[in-house]
Amino acid sequence: MQFDEIPSFSKELKRLQKRYRSLPKDILSLKSLLERQPEGNESRHWRGLHKSESLAVFKMRLACASLHSSDMRLVYAYHPGDTKIVFIELYFKGDKANEDRELIKEYILRAEET
């Protein structure tokens, strides 16, 4: 499985890992899980936002050891044909109530054009 991230995700990850030191390790654990279950596990912690033949976008709760809870949210796109996962957005639920829907729509439009 190949993992990638959009520039705004990288920037947000860098900012958040200053506050939550375990975040890089948490993301590594997540990658291991996503290699086995890229489309989630039907729990309330995983939600499908978009699904087409070439692309599926999910929002999930990310367990952060520094927070001792699942107050982090991660939005990612799964490209089954390329066996690739692209991280789109990461945010702390205390800072932001919901995902950036415009950012997700923009990603979907660009991804489905190619």
N, C-alpha and C positions, 0 to 999 in steps of 0.2 A: 504494500500500500504506500502510495506517495502522499506526502502531506505538504501543503503550501498555505500561505496566508496573504491576504490583501494588505497593502501598506497601512491602512488605517488600523487594522487589527494589530500589526506589529507595533505601531506607535502606542496604542492603548495598553498592550501587554507590557511594554517597557515602563509605562507610567504606573500601572497597577502593581507590578512586581516590586516597586520601591516600597509600597505599603504592605504588600502581602508576600513575604519572602519565599513562601513555599510554592508559589504559583508556577515557576518553571518545572518543578518536580510534579506538580498536580497535572500539568499539561502533558508531561511525558507519560504518566499513568493513563491519562485519557486516550492518548494515541494507541496505547496497547489495547485498551478496551475497544476502540473504534476499528482496529484491525480485525477483531473478531465479530463485532456487531456494528457495521457502519450505518445501518438503518434503525438503530435503537432497539429497545427491548419491550415495547408496549407498556412501559410504566408511566406514571404521571410525571416523571422527571424528564421525559422526552416528548417532544411534540413536533409533528410534521407541519411545515409552513407552506411547502410547495412540492409538487411531484409531477415529473414528466418522464418521458422515455430516457432522456439523456441526463437528467439532473433531479436531485432531491435535496431540499433545504430543511434543516432541522434546528430546533432550539432546544437546549437542554440545560439542566442544572449541573453545575460543576462543583464538586466537593473540594473546598479549599481548606487545607490543613491549618493555615494561619487563622482562618475565621472560625474553625470548628463547626462549620455549617455548610449548607448548600446555597448560600446567598449570591454566588457568582452565576452568571448566565453566559452561555456560549452559543453562537449561531454559526453553523457550518453547512457547506454544500458538499454533497457526495455525488461524484461523477462515476456511475457504475461501469461505463464503457472503458474509461481510462484507469479504473481502480485508483481514483484520486480523491482526496478530501481537501477542501479549501476552507480555512477558518476565515469567517467574515466579520464577526463582532464578538467582543468580550466586554462584559460590564458587571459592575457590582450593583446589586439590587437596591442598596441604600443610596446610591448616587443617581440612579436612573430607573424609572418605573418599568419601561418597556423597551423592546428592541427598536432599532432605527429601521422602520419599514421602507423608507425611501432608499436607504443603502442596500437593503436586500433586493428590492425591485430592480434597482440599477444593476446589481450583480447578475440577477437572473436574466435580464434582457441581454447583457453583454455575453453571458455564457451560452445562451441559446442561439445567438447569432452565429457563433463559430461552430 
